[in-house]
Amino acid sequence: MTRPRALAAGLATLIEQSGGRAVLFPAIEIEDLPPPAALRDLEAFDLAVFISPTAVQKVMERVAAGLGNAPRARAARRQRGHRT
């Protein structure tokens, strides 16, 4: 499995429970990048497309931390129970 070690455990367990042998060989490392300028102006967008669950997680952490301060972003955080 070429996933980062921290993300491979769940899938490795499933493979082994099914009688397979999971070989962990992390080929990539995921690092945080500086937030893109668009994150500060979420109100200007109707749609966001992400390429991985990790990308969604990283962006939502930043939105929850207050980096997405547009009115719709604040409303979305309130719906999820976050204080804005």
ChimeraX attribute file (.defattr): number of C-alpha atoms within 10 A of each C-alpha:
attribute: neighborCount
match mode: 1-to-1
recipient: residues
	/A:1	14
	/A:2	13
	/A:3	16
	/A:4	15
	/A:5	15
	/A:6	10
	/A:7	12
	/A:8	17
	/A:9	15
	/A:10	9
	/A:11	13
	/A:12	18
	/A:13	14
	/A:14	13
	/A:15	14
	/A:16	12
	/A:17	11
	/A:18	9
	/A:19	9
	/A:20	11
	/A:21	12
	/A:22	16
	/A:23	12
	/A:24	14
	/A:25	12
	/A:26	14
	/A:27	10
	/A:28	10
	/A:29	10
	/A:30	10
	/A:31	6
	/A:32	7
	/A:33	7
	/A:34	6
	/A:35	12
	/A:36	9
	/A:37	9
	/A:38	11
	/A:39	18
	/A:40	17
	/A:41	15
	/A:42	19
	/A:43	15
	/A:44	11
	/A:45	9
	/A:46	6
	/A:47	6
	/A:48	7
	/A:49	7
	/A:50	10
	/A:51	7
	/A:52	8
	/A:53	8
	/A:54	12
	/A:55	14
	/A:56	13
	/A:57	12
	/A:58	13
	/A:59	17
	/A:60	15
	/A:61	12
	/A:62	14
	/A:63	20
	/A:64	19
	/A:65	14
	/A:66	16
	/A:67	18
	/A:68	21
	/A:69	19
	/A:70	16
	/A:71	12
	/A:72	13
	/A:73	21
	/A:74	18
	/A:75	15
	/A:76	14
	/A:77	20
	/A:78	13
	/A:79	10
	/A:80	9
	/A:81	9
	/A:82	12
	/A:83	12
	/A:84	13
